[in-house]
Amino acid sequence: METACSRSDRDIIDELVEAFDSKFLKTLSEPVRVEILKFIMLNGRADIGTIAENMPQDRSVISRHLNLMQEVGVLTCEKESRHIFYDINCHAFLDKLENLTALIRSCMTQCCPTFCNQKE
């Protein structure tokens, strides 16, 4: 029995599913990390002490979240004397979102061409 998707379509879908299961999206799905992003977006770069003062979680919990967000590329960190300052890694953040959008577009174009050809 023949399926609607060709092998290359399955490859595109597999790549999209892998992107949805990425550390990047998992990072953005945690409410505490979203609150940290919101705080930094509203207040600009900040050190852990400033961020932790404005969050209900313990400083150690905030530290773990900040480290993960920096590891994934959502945040940058810069050490100045005894303080580490965190900021949004704008270019990397946008690149990751744009790549995800391109994967979704490619998947929809290949696997749902009638949907993509419809006018809104």
C-alpha positions in Angstrom: 0.0 0.0 0.0 1.4 3.4 -1.0 1.5 6.2 1.6 0.8 9.9 0.9 4.3 11.0 1.8 7.4 10.0 -0.2 10.7 9.1 1.5 12.0 12.7 1.2 8.8 13.9 2.8 9.4 11.5 5.7 12.9 12.9 6.0 11.6 16.4 6.2 9.0 15.4 8.8 11.6 13.6 10.8 13.8 16.7 10.8 10.9 18.8 11.9 10.0 16.4 14.7 13.6 16.4 15.8 13.5 20.2 15.9 10.4 20.2 18.0 12.1 17.8 20.4 15.2 20.0 20.6 16.8 21.4 23.7 16.0 24.9 22.3 12.2 24.3 22.4 12.4 22.4 25.6 14.2 25.4 27.1 11.4 27.7 26.0 8.7 25.4 27.3 9.7 25.9 31.0 7.7 28.7 32.6 10.6 29.8 34.9 12.9 30.2 31.9 10.2 32.2 30.1 9.9 34.5 33.1 13.7 34.9 33.1 13.6 35.8 29.4 10.8 38.2 30.1 12.8 39.8 33.0 15.9 40.3 30.8 13.9 41.6 27.9 12.2 44.2 30.0 15.3 45.1 32.1 18.3 44.4 29.9 21.3 42.4 30.9 21.5 41.4 34.5 23.5 39.4 37.0 22.1 36.4 38.8 21.6 38.3 42.0 19.3 40.9 40.3 17.4 38.2 38.4 17.0 36.0 41.5 15.7 39.0 43.6 12.8 39.3 41.1 11.9 35.6 41.0 10.2 33.4 43.6 12.7 30.5 43.0 15.9 30.0 45.0 19.1 31.5 43.5 20.5 28.0 42.9 17.4 27.1 40.8 17.8 30.3 38.8 21.4 29.6 38.3 20.7 26.2 36.8 18.1 27.7 34.5 20.5 30.5 33.4 23.3 27.9 32.7 21.0 25.8 30.6 19.7 28.8 28.6 23.3 29.9 28.0 24.3 26.4 26.9 21.4 26.2 24.4 22.3 29.7 23.0 19.3 31.6 24.2 21.5 33.8 26.5 25.0 35.1 26.5 27.0 35.6 29.6 29.9 38.0 30.3 32.0 38.0 33.4 32.9 41.4 34.9 35.0 41.2 38.0 33.1 38.9 40.3 29.8 39.1 38.5 28.4 37.3 35.5 25.9 39.2 33.4 23.3 37.5 31.3 21.7 38.9 28.2 19.5 37.7 25.3 21.6 36.2 22.5 19.4 38.0 19.9 21.0 36.7 16.7 21.2 33.1 17.8 17.7 33.2 19.2 16.3 34.6 15.9 18.3 32.2 13.8 16.9 29.2 15.7 13.3 30.5 15.3 13.8 31.3 11.6 15.3 27.8 11.0 12.3 26.2 12.7 9.9 28.3 10.6 11.8 27.3 7.4 11.5 23.6 8.5 7.7 24.0 9.1 7.3 25.8 5.8 9.2 23.0 3.9 7.2 20.3 5.6 3.9 22.0 4.8 4.9 22.6 1.2 5.9 19.0 0.7 3.2 17.2 2.7 0.3 19.6 2.5 0.5 21.3 -1.0 -3.2 21.8 -1.3 -3.3 23.7 2.0 -0.3 25.8 1.0 -1.9 26.7 -2.3 -5.1 28.0 -0.7 -5.6 31.7 -0.5 -6.6 33.2 2.8 
